[in-house]
Amino acid sequence: MPPAPPDPRPPVVTAARVTAALCLLAPFVALLWVDSYARLTPRFIGIPFFYWYQMAWVPVAAALTYTAYVLVRREERARKGGDDA
């Protein structure tokens, strides 16, 4: 069976997609900019800042990824007309 032809419509840039992209970009920027957190203080329950800052981003990144997923899914359903629930 031949592959389906590509969708001729150009991609749509919406506020939901831009917000989703920012949600996915934030953890990368925050964690790749090492100079912003490469220090020992302030300590949290005896753990140096360098370590607890990175670990704090784990649930934050998970929440941001879920938010991006929900935004894109909601936008796709609205674009398709909401017929496939």
C-alpha positions, 0 to 999 in steps of 0.5 A: 500500500503506498504511503498517504500523501502529505497534508497540503495545508501549512502547519498552524501556529496557535497560542496553544502550540507556542505555549506548549513549545515554551513549556518544553523548552523551559527545562532545557534552558534551565538545566543547560545553563549550568553557570546559573546553578553551579554553586553549593549554596543555598543548601536544602536539608544539607544538600548543595544547591547544585543537586537539589536544583536539578532534582527540583526540575524533575517534577517541574519538567514532568508537569510542563510536559503534561501541560504541553501534551494537554494543550496540543491534544485539546487544540488538535481535537478542536481543529478536527471538530472534536468528533473523535473523543 
